[in-house]
Amino acid sequence: MYFDEYGNSEKATIVFLHGAALTDTFSNQYIFKQDYHLVVPHLYGSGREVAESYEPQKTIAALVDLIRSLKKSPVILVGHSLGGELAVALVSQHPELFERAVFLSPWVCATQKSIDRFVRLGIWTQRTSRLSGLLRLQAKYWHLSKVQEDFLVDYTQKITPEQYVAWFKDRIFLDEQANYAKVKIPMLAVCGEKEFSEIKTSVVELGNRNHNCQTLFLKGGRHDFPLRMPAVLNPLLSDFFSCGRIEK
């Protein structure tokens, strides 16, 4: 699995798992390269892995292999949206690889009704994603650099309708992560107050099912808060990275 790398590899490692179709979800968190070694895998179906079909367990297996190859475990894990769901599964199935974990807007308590709705939306999203002008406006709204913008436009044109559907249809469910309740590392689950209701339910449930998982709802936050609210999010992450807890 291809990955981007920032910072000094001799320092503690943070693995960032981006959201579906947006490899630079954490562009505003790359500043942590000053104090950490950052690894950003390109999840299947996106970026330089755009030709590889997304399947949760296949992706998890590839991420485990990548993390082990770093020879730095345990590492800090951070995931947003699709990456947040993968992060929940990873710490549940391979807790020994991680020192701390952050789940940003993970949709791990999905209902079939909502899945079906987002599958239909995925087909429409794939069609509109081929409009490079709209993509460039979105990239500017997220304050991506010109290089990041050009890369986004390039690989997004190659994402198939089947891939967009897979991101919504092939779910990771908290109910199926039997070992999650036994995970002992410090964890943090965060989403915006203006998120989709099932994402907010997911964050609540992550806290309810494991007392090592702290939960937080960001005032005014929407699904893209890592890109739009770094001034709020980054200090919280910094505190959690250093001490495994945040003060609300």
WOFENZI-V691583 format. One record per residue. N is the residue number from 0. RES is the residue in one letter. OMEGA is omega in degrees with one decimal (none if undefined). Layout:
n res omega
N RES OMEGA
N RES OMEGA
This chain:
n res omega
0 M -179.9
1 Y 175.0
2 F 170.3
3 D -175.1
4 E -179.4
5 Y 175.6
6 G -175.3
7 N -177.3
8 S 177.8
9 E -178.2
10 K 178.4
11 A -172.6
12 T 170.3
13 I 175.6
14 V 179.6
15 F 177.2
16 L -172.7
17 H 175.9
18 G -178.1
19 A 172.9
20 A -178.1
21 L -175.6
22 T -179.6
23 D 173.9
24 T -173.6
25 F -178.3
26 S 179.6
27 N 174.9
28 Q 177.9
29 Y 176.7
30 I 178.2
31 F 177.4
32 K 178.2
33 Q -174.9
34 D -176.0
35 Y 170.5
36 H -175.6
37 L 176.7
38 V -176.5
39 V 177.7
40 P 172.3
41 H -175.9
42 L -175.2
43 Y -178.0
44 G -177.2
45 S 172.1
46 G -179.5
47 R 174.1
48 E -174.4
49 V -177.4
50 A -177.1
51 E -178.1
52 S 179.3
53 Y 169.0
54 E -172.7
55 P -174.4
56 Q 175.4
57 K 179.3
58 T 178.2
59 I 179.7
60 A 179.5
61 A 178.4
62 L 177.4
63 V 178.5
64 D -179.7
65 L -177.4
66 I 177.9
67 R -179.6
68 S 178.6
69 L -178.1
70 K -179.1
71 K -173.9
72 S 5.1
73 P 179.5
74 V 172.6
75 I -178.0
76 L 177.0
77 V 177.7
78 G 177.7
79 H 175.3
80 S 175.7
81 L 177.6
82 G 176.6
83 G 177.5
84 E 176.9
85 L 179.1
86 A 177.0
87 V -179.9
88 A -178.1
89 L -178.9
90 V 177.8
91 S -174.7
92 Q -177.0
93 H -175.3
94 P -178.3
95 E -177.9
96 L -168.3
97 F 177.3
98 E 177.6
99 R 178.4
100 A 178.7
101 V 179.0
102 F -180.0
103 L 177.9
104 S 177.1
105 P 178.8
106 W -175.0
107 V 175.8
108 C -176.0
109 A 172.0
110 T -178.6
111 Q 179.3
112 K -179.7
113 S 177.3
114 I -179.7
115 D -179.4
116 R -178.7
117 F 173.1
118 V 177.5
119 R 178.6
120 L -179.2
121 G 178.7
122 I 177.5
123 W -179.4
124 T 180.0
125 Q -179.6
126 R -178.0
127 T -178.0
128 S 178.6
129 R 177.6
130 L -172.5
131 S 179.2
132 G 177.6
133 L 178.3
134 L -179.0
135 R 174.5
136 L 178.1
137 Q 179.3
138 A 178.7
139 K 176.7
140 Y 179.0
141 W 178.6
142 H 174.1
143 L 175.7
144 S 178.4
145 K 178.2
146 V 178.8
147 Q 178.0
148 E -179.4
149 D 179.9
150 F 178.4
151 L -179.8
152 V -177.3
153 D -174.3
154 Y -179.9
155 T 177.8
156 Q -175.4
157 K -179.3
158 I -176.1
159 T 173.6
160 P 179.9
161 E 179.7
162 Q 178.0
163 Y 178.8
164 V -177.6
165 A -179.8
166 W 179.4
167 F -172.5
168 K -175.9
169 D -168.2
170 R 165.0
171 I -177.4
172 F 177.3
173 L 179.8
174 D -178.4
175 E 178.3
176 Q -170.8
177 A -175.9
178 N -175.2
179 Y -176.6
180 A -177.3
181 K -177.1
182 V -172.1
183 K -179.0
184 I 173.5
185 P -180.0
186 M -179.9
187 L 176.8
188 A -174.1
189 V 166.6
190 C 179.3
191 G 178.8
192 E -177.9
193 K -179.8
194 E 169.5
195 F -171.1
196 S -177.8
197 E 172.8
198 I 176.5
199 K 175.2
200 T 179.4
201 S 179.3
202 V 178.4
203 V -177.8
204 E 176.5
205 L 176.3
206 G -178.4
207 N -172.6
208 R 176.9
209 N -175.5
210 H 175.6
211 N -179.8
212 C 175.5
213 Q -178.8
214 T -177.6
215 L 176.5
216 F -176.6
217 L -178.9
218 K 178.3
219 G -175.1
220 G 171.9
221 R -171.7
222 H -177.0
223 D -174.6
224 F 175.5
225 P 179.4
226 L -172.4
227 R -175.4
228 M -179.0
229 P -179.8
230 A 176.8
231 V -173.9
232 L -171.4
233 N 176.2
234 P 177.2
235 L 178.5
236 L -179.9
237 S 178.3
238 D -177.6
239 F 178.7
240 F -173.4
241 S -173.7
242 C 175.8
243 G 179.4
244 R 174.1
245 I 174.6
246 E -177.2
247 K none
